Amino acid sequence: MEYEKHEDKYTGALGAWMRDQKVSSYRLGQLCGVKQSVAYRWATGETIPSPKNIAVITRVTEGRVNALAFVPELEPENVEAE
């Protein structure tokens, strides 16, 4: 199964969600309406989804993966008040 071959390459919150839910990049692509190769690049951190696709990912993951997952410098612990 494709999931088992590549799961060790998945990173970040999206990769953790995929491992937890046993979702392959092929299945993520189906759920998000994109090609498997696009979903794979998101899961491995090679590319960042567009704002529209981040919204789709947030819906598909029921909020477990949101925009902050793709912009770590905006995590509260990484932001200093000016």
C-alpha positions in Angstrom: 0.0 0.0 0.0 1.3 3.4 -1.0 0.7 4.9 2.5 3.0 2.4 4.2 5.9 3.2 1.7 5.9 6.9 2.3 4.5 7.6 5.8 8.0 8.2 7.2 8.4 11.1 4.9 5.3 12.9 6.1 6.0 15.9 8.3 4.3 18.5 10.4 0.7 18.6 11.5 -0.6 17.3 8.2 1.7 14.4 8.2 0.9 13.6 11.8 -2.8 13.7 10.9 -2.3 11.4 7.9 -0.3 8.9 10.0 -2.9 9.0 12.8 -5.8 8.5 10.4 -3.9 6.1 8.1 -4.6 8.4 5.1 -2.4 8.1 2.1 -1.4 11.0 -0.1 -3.6 9.5 -2.8 -6.6 9.5 -0.4 -5.8 13.1 0.8 -5.7 14.2 -2.8 -9.1 12.6 -3.4 -10.5 14.3 -0.3 -9.1 17.7 -1.2 -9.8 17.5 -5.0 -6.1 17.6 -6.0 -3.7 15.2 -7.6 -1.9 12.7 -5.5 1.4 14.3 -6.3 0.2 17.7 -5.0 -1.0 16.1 -1.7 2.3 14.3 -1.4 4.2 17.5 -1.7 2.1 19.1 1.0 2.5 16.1 3.3 6.3 16.1 3.0 6.6 19.8 3.4 7.9 20.3 -0.1 5.2 22.9 -0.9 2.7 24.9 1.0 -1.0 24.7 0.0 -2.8 27.7 -1.4 -5.1 29.6 1.0 -8.1 27.9 -0.6 -6.5 24.5 -0.2 -5.6 25.2 3.4 -9.3 25.9 4.0 -10.1 22.5 2.3 -7.5 20.7 4.5 -8.9 22.4 7.6 -12.4 21.1 6.7 -11.2 17.6 5.7 -9.2 17.2 9.0 -12.1 18.6 11.0 -9.9 21.5 12.2 -6.9 19.4 13.4 -4.8 20.9 10.6 -5.3 24.6 10.0 -3.4 27.6 8.5 -1.0 27.8 11.4 0.3 24.4 10.6 1.7 25.8 7.4 3.1 29.1 8.8 5.0 28.1 11.9 6.4 31.6 12.5 2.8 32.6 13.4 2.5 30.1 16.3 1.9 32.1 19.5 5.2 31.0 21.1 7.1 32.3 18.0 5.6 35.8 17.9 6.8 38.7 20.0 4.8 41.7 20.8 6.0 45.0 19.2 
